[in-house]
Amino acid sequence: MYDKQCWLIATVCLLAMTSLSCQATKDAQEKAAVLKSATAFYKAFDTAPTPASEKAMELKDYHLYGYPALVYESLGLTQGVQKLEGAGDTYEVGISFWCDGTAPGGEEKKLRRTMLVRLSADPTAPNGWAVSRFKFTDDGDLTGVRQFFTWLLWMFIAPVMFYLALLIFAGGFLWARVALLVAYLMGIPLRIYVSYLWFGSVWGAIVAMVAWTLFEMWVAQKGRS
């Protein structure tokens, strides 16, 4: 009798764990699809300004940057995807970005903003989710100091990310010096990308990379002396 009770409890627990695991997987897949649809909507704004998008942005000839869409999509970071309580299959996604453009009064502006995108389930829409509405919030001035220090932080983070990944996946079989060299080389494309991302132009990325290369050469020279 005791054995039957133990088996029954174990079976119930196993079924409950399986159900929770399936639900968690479904939620993760749902959030990934929502994020993909929201990112596509953001990119549509970034493609080319139109009279409608300029009216929504309240900026003419605007340019969007500062949002690592490539990183978010490739890594599946869904922290900003929130399901709205009591609204059925409806999510809200917050996408923070930077922009510049000409305000209605004629003054040039550089801003930090958040695009709040609300999406509802729609079988006919790509990825199964359609944008029902959106708005811009959390406006703030974008300063050159913020741009510089954000760029500088990511320039240091890029090789560290690859270095840690190499140590984890290589299981300690790589020498530390070899891992650092490989991580440095792998981090170069990411550094170019974040330079473009945080300064918003090809020329900005070129100047930033040249300055960073000169800095690294100076550090290496100091290390030899």
N, C-alpha and C positions, 0 to 999 in steps of 0.2 A: 504493500500500500504506500509506504514511504517512498519507494523507488518511483512509483507511478506519479506521485505528486511532484517529485523532483524533475522528472522528465517533462511533465506538463508545464511547470514553471519555466524550465529552460526553453521549451518550445515557444511559449508565449513571449519570453524575452527576445528570442531570436527573431520572431516575426515582427515585434515592435521595432527592433534595431534595423531590420531590413526595410520596414516601412519608412522610418525616419531617414535612412540613407537614401532611399529612392526620392523622397520629398526634397531632401537637400540638393540632390543632383538636379532635379527638375527646376528648383528655384535658381540654382546657379546657371543653368542653361537659359532660363527665362531672362535673367538679369543680363547675361552676355548678349542675347538678341536685342534687348532694350538698349543697351549701351551702343551696340553697332548702329541701330537706327538713329539714336540721338547724335552720334558722331557724324553720320552721313548728313543729317540736317545741319549740323554746325559747318561741315565742309561746304555745303551748298551756299551758305552765307559767305564763305571765304573764297569761293571760286571767282566771282566777278560781281561787283556792286551793281545792283539794279535800282530803279526808282523806288520800288517797294521795299527792298532791303535797306536802302539809305534812309527811307522814312522810318522804318522800324529801329534802326540804329541811331537815328538822329545825327548822322554824320554823312557828309558827302565825300566821295573818293576815299572811303575808309580802307584800312588794311588790318587784317587780323593776324595775330601771332601770339607766342607765349603759351600755347596749349600743346602739350606733347601727345597729340592724337595717336601717333605711331606707337609710342610706348604704351599708352593705355589700351589700345586695341590688341597689340601683340602679347601683352602680359595679362590681359583680361582683368584689369583692375576695376572692380565694380563697387567700390566703397561709396561713390557718389550716386548710386542707383537706389532709390527708395520707393517701396511700394506704399501707396496712399491707403490709409485705413478707411474702410467703409465706402470705397470708390470702385469696388470690383477689380477687374484686371487693369489697373491703372498705375503707372509708375511716374516718378519725377526724377529727372537727371540734372544735376548741376555741373556745368562746364565752365571753369574759370579760364579767362583768356585776357590778352592785352590787345589794344587796338589804337590806331591813330587815324585822324581824318579832320575834315573841316566842319565845324559846328555851324548851325543855321545863321549865327551872327557873323560868321566869316573868320573867327579865330581858329587857329590850329590847336588840336587837342590830342593828348596821349592819355589813355585811360586804362584802368584795371576794371574788369567787369566779370559778371557771372551770367551765363545764359541758363535759365531754368526751362527745361523742355518737359512737357507733360505728354505721355504716350499712352494709348489705349490699345488693347488687343484688336487686331483687324486681320482676318485670314487673307484678305485680298492685297494687303500691303507687303512690301519686301520685308523679310525677316519676321512677318506676322505682327508688326507693331507700327501704328500710325501716329504722327504728331497731332494732338488735338489743340494744343495752344502752347505759347512760349512767351517769356518776358525776360527783360534784362534787369538785373539787380546789382547791389553792392558796388556802385560806381565809385571810383577813387582815382586820383591823379597818379599817373605812372612817371616816376622820376628816373633819371639816368643812374642814380646811386642804386636803386632797387634792381634795375636791369643788370648793372655791373656785378653786384654781389650775388645775384641769382645765377648768373652765368659762371662766375668764379666757383661757386659751390658745386655746380654740376661738372665743371672741368676737373675737379678733384674726385667727385663721386664716380665718374665714368670708368676709370681703370680699376678702382676699388671693387666695383660691382663684378667686373670680369675676373678679377683676382680671386675673390671669394668663391665665385662659381667654379673656377678652375680647381681650387683646393677641395671643394666639396665633391665635384664629379670625378676628379682624378684620384680621390681617395688617398691623398698624401704621397702619390708616386712621383709627382713633379717636384723638382728642386725649387726652392723658394725664388732663386734668381731667375730661373727659366720661366716660372709662373708669372713673375713680375714683368718680364720682357714680353711674353705672349699677351698678357693683360693690357700692357701699354699699346701694343700694335692693334689689338682688337678694339681698344678704346678710341682710336683716332677717328674712325667714321662717326662714332657717337658724339665725339667732341665737336666735329664739324657740324653735325645735325643740331646740337644744342646751341652752338654759336649762331646758327641761322635762326633757330627758334626764339632765342631771347633777344636778338637784335633786329630780327624781322626783315633782313635783306641779305642778298649775296655779298654785297660790299661790306656790310657789317660783319658777316661771318669771316670774310677774308682778313679784314683788319684785326679781328679778335684772334684768329688763328696765328697770324704773323706775330702779334704781340705775345701770345702764349708760347710760341716757339722760341722767341728771343729770351723770354723769361726762363724757359727750360735750359737753354744754352748757357745762360748766366749762372743758373744753379749748378749745372754740371761743371762749369769752369771753377766755381767756388769750391766744389767738392774735391777737385783734383789738387787745388792749391793748399 
